[in-house]
Amino acid sequence: MPQYNGMLRSKLPNVGTTIFTVMSALANEYNAINLSQGFPNFECSPELVSLINEYMKKGYNQYAPMQGIMPLREAIAEKMQELYGAKYDPEKEINITAGGTEAIYAAITAVVNEGDEVIVIEPAYDCYVPAIELSGGIPVYVQLKAPNYTIDWNEVKKKVSHRTRLIMINTPHNPTGSVMTEKDMAELDKITKGTDILILSDEVYEHIIFDGLKHQSVCRFPRLAERSFIVFSFGKTYHATGWKMGYVLAPEKLMTEFRRVHQFIVFTVNTPFQYALADYMKNKSEYLELGKFYQQKRDYFINLIKGSKFKFVPASGSYFQLLDYSKITLAKDTDYAIRLTKEAGVASVPTSVFYHDQIDNKFLRFCFAKTDETLEKAAEKLCKVK
Ligand SMILES: Cc1ncc(COP(=O)(O)O)c(C=O)c1O
């Protein structure tokens, strides 16, 4: 292909291929066990797949409404009421999206203007900052405190200015597996009360929470809910990350702005999946039991690696476990992740990639949304690392 020779000003000059792609490619090349990317290596429900198939065969194959189909929005409203005591109007306050990613992008695009500041708590999921920057916003960073990765609210308070438009939070948290508490929510309330600051709460792992902890959705707290976009993902809940199906909740005034943007990104998301999910959501135990299901996986994995040289604090939520390798080497985490893939045969993600300035705490992130067999094989290899 002849190359374009004209002027091109990149809108995201610092963005390269994501680490997830790099590590997965390396895992393939070295035939390593891939615990790097966050997706299950087991099947999603055959019943759900059949439902999608049925709806396709019945002819549900044309555009759905821009907001998403009503039965799915109604099922979500019912779930929010039952689980969190929160009332969302399916007509005006719930929208189906192309995964959590599109919801995050559309929400940021809808409310962040040139020069607005957005507080980003690091380590942070990788789609936040590019979306802020594409809108001309300025990310203002606050770091979680290792090893428990808690939020230092004094630090957040110090970073708030008259230009702060949005605070982004994520609980349960990727990559650290930490979860926010009721006290965290009270602190967030103190900081935002009486201001125009909005909140984007990324709750895609809402059901993947362990040890009897309760998911503290911002929607439980009316003063927070009234200024929040809340983002969820069907992909995480139903072991089907490749479907890229999610939803966003927000009070009407915010949702109006969200929809103005969403309709020109994707307009709507695929129809038969929406009908199938609306039916399947009636099966409540599917999401209510998810925490238990993943807690078993977490426990299985950490028990298997207890004898290894890796140190860890068990994840409280999400399907990621951080492992501290500082007893093995003080090599840079990006280098060590590559070495571990090539030499030990286990691929992970170095946590420095979740920081804008690549802070290296000597932690690697491992995804335990894998079959027991995969976890056993990975653990066996990790235990041999000296
Ligand atoms: C914290 C966090 N937010 C959002 C997403 C995106 O969700 P989806 O795959 O539904 O776009 C992910 C996916 O890994 C995530 O870990």
The ligand as a Gaussian input file, in Angstrom:
#p B3LYP/6-31G(d) Opt

LIG

0 1
 C      -12.893000      -1.342000      34.967000
 C      -13.462000      -1.625000      33.628000
 N      -14.328000      -0.761000      33.091000
 C      -14.880000      -0.964000      31.887000
 C      -14.576000      -2.087000      31.148000
 C      -15.190000      -2.257000      29.794000
 O      -16.278000      -3.086000      29.783000
 P      -16.853000      -3.657000      28.393000
 O      -16.016000      -4.822000      28.013000
 O      -18.267000      -3.997000      28.708000
 O      -16.739000      -2.545000      27.402000
 C      -13.672000      -3.015000      31.661000
 C      -13.302000      -4.210000      30.876000
 O      -12.301000      -4.850000      31.107000
 C      -13.109000      -2.785000      32.931000
 O      -12.237000      -3.651000      33.489000

